[in-house]
């Protein structure tokens, strides 16, 4: 059957499924029931999900787990985490418990500035452009008044707008670089609407201004927010006397603290390690970002750009020992929202928000940063002590058992057995062979 199709998006859901399964699957009936098995029996709820994106056929489940005992700025939180990696929630919970008895996490928002840019080309005298911009700046900003009214009432709005000459990079390339505050919204729609409004006004004013000047042209290329937000920053930290840092009886606090600092030093200087180190941080960050309906691609892009802000990719976290006290901290750019987007639409996002006590955007930034730091601490703790595979494979045991079709009784026996034995695919297969009931 032909795998190309015209007008797919115009078909009904049933027609789409029919075509997809006929054209792409060996057994269309099985493929179709795999899709319908994941529909929600409540058709209103299913419709809601269908309408999030185009061409929805079914739902794709991810587990939502919780990590309790997070003490952040003296408040206790249970974190909702959406993630498929088996060891992440357990690691978060362990780190939270460890720090709960050592003062907990401290977190502070350093700033909440977001950025948007209008990229345009201009051929003409640069001084002329500067005086045109200065003359019309107020009018350009005022053109957004209807869009900004509510945002201003909530304490947000445009904070600054600058003309930037980038013609050393690309001939005739200039920008209007705008800084925004968006209160509790992530703000993408507000920022992009303001930018498009100013861009239209800019072209209109430029046409009038430059029409008499032969050859002088100003043309907007595009207007869009930036996901690079180095001024939308939150810092989370933990500290405790080195003597109280011991993670187990085999590891005195002094030895452990020194190894943790060494591990972070390596990530600061060695990009291969830094990427994995930061990936561990993002295990905690993304799980919460997804659970709270925020845009994890935007967060990922912004965080990794920030990790290379000084010209080389480095660790996002820092650790040091000063006067016998161990310090670990994490600074992240996090443009998060607690209103708008999916927050009112997705029932599980609402549930997650309620679990967190319906935080405002700044509080959510602090919680997410603490989750990232907890995850980083947990990963390094395993890496510098037992190694990562022991805990990781323990958590992965159920996945391996399920893949091998183990019965409930076999699973229970295996969990007991592997408490004292190393988990590997081979060892689990052998165990199932020896315990085949
Ligand atoms: C695995 O998802 C994350 C780690 O690799 C992080 C790290 O190495 O720091 C364990």
Boltz pocket constraint, residues with backbone or C-beta under 6 A from the ligand:
constraints:
  - pocket:
      binder: B
      contacts: [[A, 85], [A, 276], [A, 277], [A, 278], [A, 279], [A, 280], [A, 281], [A, 283], [A, 376], [A, 379], [A, 380], [A, 383], [A, 388]]
      max_distance: 6.0
